[in-house]
């Protein structure tokens, strides 16, 4: 686990040693910390726009004593797994714009308006809470469900935007985005830990039906 | 107390400005417990303390306070009588931006409110060569000098800008007029506009929060 202050020290330390400016996005628990929705996270998740920025960041971390670790151990043999570096119990996952099955879409990049600048070199933009929900709904870990509950209960959710982005994810190739989101929202809503407007779930299932039908037509 | 909450939940529950009395009421606890809660939250970095004019303490509680860092708006608000409300978040960690850097940032925001608040920063400028360098890098030299001239009209005791700065900023014949904010010019500061070939997006009435001394 890494708390707010440790995360800040870590990013300042890396930023001070970067050879040039780098811009990246914070997703997952790191993004939630920046939004004040969490006070600690298991790992630091960062998304880079290009492989060169990621390489520079990784090499800087390695030069500071971090060790490269195999992402397959955590993520298995999935596509678009991150590069990982770790120091004692702190792990940094370094993704490119494709994050396992999700895409850090152009919409997500535009919505990441919170800028966190470390030592004048590292500019990290925090992903919008809505987009963190979409990325967290892909997994089946209990802690991700807890995070979804936390985001929905603590922020003002633009449900329309949530649906639009999940549809966008399908268009970008994440076929199960709507299904995953709908399933998680329904499950949590049935457990009465969140309140989801009924028409939102209806809209999601309608979109899913449409997606299935369109796929059926394509196969024919 | 309502239910058992962890520190983050407590900070969320008390998010905003609070006095000890308000904490006592909202959590239904006694004064000693309310003081202990503030102590606990301060240890986690969730509390910023301010003092009202009657010297009573006001606690600004937010989970985001624990992030620390500073922002250009914090610096403007610390140094200007005109306060800005932070709409966008731009936090800076590991360094303290200079007044010179903040001034250039504010001009680049292209917002009337930022420009007005920023005028008083000229009073705090110590490093004119840094300001010139930053202005030149951002192609804002003439804008800086024009706004400096406005600030001299309305704010007392502004340090004199080095002559060299002004000489270097003097527009050439071929230079065209520039907007600080596209489409906005001034009815009251025509002389300054003409001198630096920069349209000023302010009128004297915009500066009533300062003591205006427009001739």
Contacts between the chains, C-beta under 8 A, distances in Angstrom:
chain1	res1	chain2	res2	distance
A	4	B	45	7.0
A	4	B	66	4.7
A	4	B	67	6.1
A	4	B	68	8.0
A	5	B	45	7.1
A	5	B	66	7.4
A	5	B	68	7.5
A	8	B	67	6.9
A	8	B	68	6.4
A	8	B	69	7.5
A	8	B	93	5.6
A	11	B	93	7.2
A	12	B	93	5.6
A	12	B	94	3.8
A	15	B	94	6.5
A	16	B	94	6.8
A	33	B	67	7.5
A	34	B	67	6.9
A	35	B	64	7.6
A	36	B	62	6.4
A	36	B	63	3.6
A	36	B	64	3.8
A	36	B	66	7.8
A	36	B	67	7.4
A	37	B	63	7.3
A	38	B	8	7.3
A	39	B	7	7.4
A	39	B	8	4.8
A	39	B	44	7.1
A	39	B	63	6.9
A	39	B	66	6.6
A	113	B	88	6.0
A	113	B	89	7.4
A	114	B	88	7.7
A	114	B	89	4.1
A	114	B	90	7.9
A	114	B	91	7.8
A	115	B	88	7.7
A	115	B	89	6.7
A	115	B	90	4.4
A	115	B	91	7.2
A	116	B	67	7.7
A	116	B	69	7.4
A	116	B	89	7.8
A	116	B	91	5.0
A	116	B	93	6.9
A	117	B	90	6.9
A	117	B	91	6.8
A	117	B	92	4.7
A	117	B	93	6.9
A	118	B	93	5.1
A	118	B	94	5.5
A	119	B	93	7.2
A	119	B	94	3.8
A	119	B	95	5.9
A	120	B	92	8.0
A	120	B	94	7.7
A	120	B	95	5.9
A	126	B	89	7.9
A	154	B	12	6.3
